[in-house]
Amino acid sequence: MLTRLPQAVVALRMRVFTWVNGDEGIPIPGPLVDADHFVEVYSHPAANGRSRGATLSDLFWYWLAPGSHVHQEHLEAGERYDEVARTTRRFLARPRAEIATLTERCARRVLDELGTRDLRLVRLRDLVMPIWAEIYYELVFGERCPSQARTLIVANATDVITALKCCGVRHMERRDRLTRFLHERLASGPPVQPLPTVLSPEEQVWYLQGTFFNTAVVQMSEATAHLLLALGQNPDVQRRLVAEPEDHIYADRVIDESLRRYPLFGIAHRIATDEIVVGDDTSLPAGSVLCFNYPEFHATGYQHPEDFDPDRWQYLDRREANHIPFGVTTNRPCPARGVAPPTMQVVAREVLRRFELNSSVTHTRSLPSRGPCLLVRRNSRVRPRRRSALLAFMRVRDRWEDLWRSAVQLVLGTYMVVDARRQRLAQRYFEPDVHVGGRSSVHRGGTTA
């Protein structure tokens, strides 16, 4: 009974969300568009609306505040989006060897702070987030990340992802502290690339905060936590990576499988700016909110999709498989698609060089637990009985945490959905009477929620 309670609470939470938000959105894959047409619709030129006209946008703008209106993923197509996207690509356009060296340097610096304990219970997302904070600070500013900046970036990113998972409310003062720091940092000297001139100075700060110190840090921390947790629960895969650290082909397969099994996005929504005709008898009218379900798409068309099997990629063509972890090139592709897999390899290699990973928790795509894991230092003498006891404790703790966390997610998720509807951040931004000088007066996203 207790094991079924979290699933029941999740189902109730989804019913509450649907009741509050209304019956908005066409699920893809779904009754109108199956998995075979997923990429066709996703890459359609008319599937390019992002926020305007969707009630669902209010919720994402609320979660990603401040400055959601200049977040690259939420800008509508046009001059502002084009220049912002070009700027992001310039920041990330580094030689692969250079980025690998930078990543290795940052990972070693953070992991060396852990000391020499033989056994350590950690949350993997918390373990790796400071690494990604240092990496993206150095990519943006071309200098080592100060400890103060790392603390602020991690606090901001943690607050965003905790709210997104409905495990805690927003704390806008934590986010504002990073905003103020970035203002001061830009006043002392420019980043390594010019910032978009179509944005005001305040918007440029929000652009950096939202793109690099929110989304990039959050997504890379989540992706790495999924990867490491999968390795902790698949010891044969972990042993092969440790035995063959320079086998980049196999490491790529492991990362492909991790991103397939645990895609970073649950639902990505787009608004159709024109009619989209699918096949011979399906028409999606302009204004339709298209809700692309990544986990369902990534589970379709595979043998035993629930298994974590990197070897399946020996025989699968990535271009033909149902596998788009970074979107599609014709419709807002992830700008980090070229740097994410190799940098994930480096971070995973540095962790595995120091520790053996073990985990006995439930591994879900949303990962609200932050990835509990037992780290055993390499070449240490840990008695098997002690290791087994810690894994048993971890398993029991995870089950009980799942119970209370489900209730917290129900209560806080409902509150934030209602509060987002009340603030109407996206809808108000597109109402002409609230714009001043071409910009809205609702940028920040309210106070502590």
N, C-alpha and C positions, 0 to 999 in steps of 0.2 A: 504493500500500500504506500509506504513512504517513498519508494523509488519512483512511483507513478505521480506523486504529488507535484514535483517541479514541472513535469510535462503538462499537467492539468492547469497549473498556474500560468504557464506560458500561453496555453490555448486561450485562457480567460483574458490575459493581457492583450492578445491579438484581437479578441472580440471587442474589448474596450477601445483599442486604437481605431478599429474599423467604425465603431459607433461614433467616436468623437470626430474622426476625420471625414466620415462619409464614405460611400462606396466609390472611391476614386481609384482609377488605374486599371489598365488592361494587363493581366499577368502574362509574361512571356518567359518560358513556355507556358501555354495554357490552352483553353478551349478554342480560341481564335487563331493563335499562332503557335505551332508546335516547335520542338527543338530543331527540326530540320531547317526552319526558316528564321531561327534566332539571329544568326549573324547577318542574314539578308536585311532584316528590319533594323538591327542595331546600326548597321553601316549605311542605311538609307539617308540620302541628303536631307530629307524632310524630318529625320529623327534628330534634329539639332537644337531644339528648344531645351533650356535647362531649368529655369526657375519660374519664368513668367507664366501665370495661368494654372499653376498646380498648387492645391492646398498643401500637399505633401512638402512643398518647398519651404513653407513656414517653419516646419519642424527642423529641417536640416539647417536653415539659416540660424535658427535659435540655438541649436547645438554647437555650431561652428563660429558663433559670434566671439569676438568683435570683428567687424569688417567683412561679413559674409558676402556683401555685394561686390567685393573685388577679389573674392576667392576664385582662383582660376576655374575650378570645377563648376562655379555657379554664375559666371559671366555669360550673358547671351552672346551669340555669334555677332561679330562685328569688329570694328577697329580696336576697341579696348581688349577684347579677348585675344585677337591676333597678336597685339604687341606684348601682352602679358605672357602668352604662351611662348613667344620667341625669346623673351627674357629668361624664362624658366629653362628653356632648352640650352641657352648660352651658359647659364650657371652649371649645368650638368654635362656640358660638352668638354669633358676632360679625357685625355688618353687613358685607356683601361689600366695600364701599368701604374700611372700616377694615382688614380683613384684607389687601386688596390693597396698601394703603399700607404696612402693617407688612412684608409680604413684599418689596415693592420696596426698602424701606429696608435690610432685612437682606441682600438679594441684592447691592445696590450696595456695601454695606460690605465684604462678603467678596470680591466680584469686584475691587474697587479695590485689594485687596492683591496682585493678580497683577502689577502693574507695567505697563510699556509695551512689552514684547518683541513683535516682529512675529510670531514663530512660537513655538508651544509645544506639545509633546506631552504630553497629559494622559490620565488615566483619569477618565471623566466622573462616575462615582459618587463618587470622591474629590473632584472639583471641587465638586460640589453638596452633599455631606453637611454641611459646615460651615454652609451657608446654612440648611438645614432644622434644624440644631441651634439656631441663633440664633432662627429663627422660632418653634419650639415652646417654647423657654425663655421667650421674651417672651409667648407666648400663656398660658403657665402662671403665670408670676410677675409679669407686667405691668411688666417692666423690661428694660433692655438686657442681653444675655447677657455675663457676664464672660468674658475669654479663658480663664481656668482652667476654667470650666464648659463652654465649647465644646470644649476639648481632651478633657475627661472624657467628654462625651456622644459625641463622635466615636469615641473609643477603645472605648467600650462598644458602640455600634452596629456599628462595624466588626468587633468580635470576634464579635458575634452572627451577622451575615450571613456572615462568613467560615466559621464553624462550620456554619451551615445549608447552605452550598454545598459542604461537606466539603473546603474548601481549606485549612483549618487547624483545630487543636484549640481547645477553649475555654480561655480564660485568666481564671479566676474572680477573680483579684486585680484585673484591669482593671475588671471589672464592680463589684467591691466598693468600689473607690475612688469610683465615681460614687454608690453607695449611701451611703457615709459623707458625701460632699459634700451630698447631698439631705437627710440627717438634720440636718446643720449649717444648711443653708439654711432648712429649716422651723422650726428652733429660733429663727431670727432674725426670722421673720415669715411669715404665711400666704400661700398663693397667691391668685390672683384669685377662685377659687371654693372653697367649703367642700369638704373631702375627705369621702369616704364614712364615715359614722359606724359602719357595720357592720364596718369594718376596724380593726384595732389600729394604733397609731402606726407600728410596723414595717411592717405590711402597707400602710399608706398610702404609705410611701416606695416600696415595691415596686410599688404600683399606678402611681405617677407614672413610675417608671423603666421599667416594662414597657410601659405604654400610650403614653407620649409620647416618651420618650428611647430607646426600643428600637423598638417597632413603627412609630410614626409617622415617626420619622427614617429608619429603614431603608426602609420602603415608599415614602415620598416620594422618597428618594434613588434608589431603584431605578427608580421610574416616570419620574423626570426624566431619568435616564441613558438609559433606553430611548428616550424621546422625542427627546432631543438626538442620540443615535446614529442614529436613523432619519432625522433631518433631515440629518445629515452624509452619509448614503448616498442621500438623495433631494433633490438640489440644486434641482429645480423647486419642490418644496414649500417648501424653505428660502427660496428667493428670493421666493416669494409672501408668506410671513410677514414678511419684512424689508420688502418694498415696501408692505405693507398692515398695519402693526402694530396698528391699531385695528379690524381686521376680526375681531371676537370670534367670529362665527359660523363662519368658516373655521377659526380656531384651535381651536374646540370640536371640529370634525370631525377635525382632525389629532390631537387628544388622544384622541378616541374610537377612532380607527384604531390609535393606538399601544397603547392599553389592550386593544383586541381582538387585535391581532397579538402582543403581548407581555404577556399578563395577569400580574399580580403573584403570583398563586397558581398553583402547579402542581396540587397535590391538596389539597382541603379535606375533612377527614373529619368526619362526624357519626355519632352512635350513635342508632339508632331506639329510642325509649322505648316504642313500641307498634307493633303491626302496621301496615304501610303497604301498601295495595292499589293497584296500578298497572294501569290498564286492566281487561280482563276476566279475565285468566288469570295475573297475576303478583302474588305476595304476598311482601313483605319482612318477615320475622318480627322481633319485638322483640329488641333486642340486636344487630341487624345493624350492621356498621360500613360506612357508606356513603362511598365515596371519589369525590368529585366532581372530574372532570378538566376544569379550566378551559380549557387550551389546545385540547383536542380539541373541546369544546363551542363555543368561539369560532371554530373553523375549519370548523364544519359549517353548511351552509345559505347559503354565500356563493359567488359566482363568483370564481374565482382567489383563494382565501383566503390563499395565500402572498404575494400582492402587498401592498405598503403603498400603499393607495389611499384617501386621505381623501375624495375625491369620491363614493365609494360611499354616504356618509352623506347626500348630497343626496336620495337616493331611498329610503333605508331608514328604517323606523320603529323607533326604538330600543326601543320597547315590544314590538315583534314579533320583532326580530332576536335571534339567539342571542348575547346580549351583556349580561352581568351583572358588570362589573368590580368593583362594590362590593357584590355579593350581592343579596339580595332583602329588601324591607322587612318581610316577615313572619317572617324567620328570621335574627336577628343581623346586621342590615345594618351595613356599615362606617360608623362615626360620622362619618368625614371625607368622606363622599360628596358633601356640599354644598360643602366648601371645597377639596377636592383639585384639581379641574380648573381653577378660576380662579387658584389660587395657582401651579399648574404653568405656566399661561399667563404669569404675571408673571415667574417665574424664567427661562423660556425666552426671553421678550422681552428681559430684561436681558442674557442671554448673547449673543443674536443682535445686540443693539445694539452690542456690543463686538467680536464675533468672527464670522468665517465658519467653519463646521464642515466638516471633511473626515475621512472614515474609510474604511479599506480592510479592516476586520476582519470576521470572521464574527459575525453578530448572532443570538444565540440567546436564548430566553426566560429561561434561567437566568442568563445574563450572568456567568459566573465570571471573565471577563477584566476586569470592572469598566468596560468600555466605552472602549477606547483611541481617541483622537481627536486630530486635528491642529487646533489653533486658529490661525487667521490673523487678525491684528488688522485691523479695518476701515480702509480707506483707506491701508493700508501697501503698499509696493512690494516684493512678493516675487516673485522670478523663478520662472516655471512649472517650470523644470527642478529647482529646489531643492524645490519642493512635491512634485513627482512622485517625487523620490528619497526623501523622507521617508515618503510613502505606500507606496512599494515596501518600504522597511525595515519599516514597521508591519505590512504584510501577511505578510512572512516571519517576523517575530518572533511574530506571533499564531499562525501555524501551529506553530512550534516550542514555544511556550508551551502550546498545546493538548495536545501530546504528553506533556510532563512533568506538566502539571496533571492530566491524566486518571489517570496513575499515582498521584499524590498523593491524588486524590479516592477512588480505589479503596482505598488503604491506610488513610487517615484515616477515610473513611466507614465502612469495616468496623469499625475500632476503636471509633468512637463509637456505632455501633449496638449492638455487643456491650456496651460500657460502660453504655449507657442501659438495656439489658435487665438488666444486673447490679444497677444502682441502683434500678430499678423505681419511679421518683419518683411517677408518677401512681397506679400500682396500690397502693403503700404508703399513699398519702395517704387512699385510700378504705377502708383496712382499719381497723375500729373500734379495734383494740387499740393503734394507734400514735398515736391522737389524744389530746391533752391540752387540756381546756377548749375543745373544739370545733375545735382546730387541730392540724395534723399536725406532727410533728417533722422532716419532710424537706423543708422549704420551700426551702432555699438551692440545692439541686441539686448538692451535692458540692463538691469542690475542683477544681483544675486538671485537666482531662481530656486 
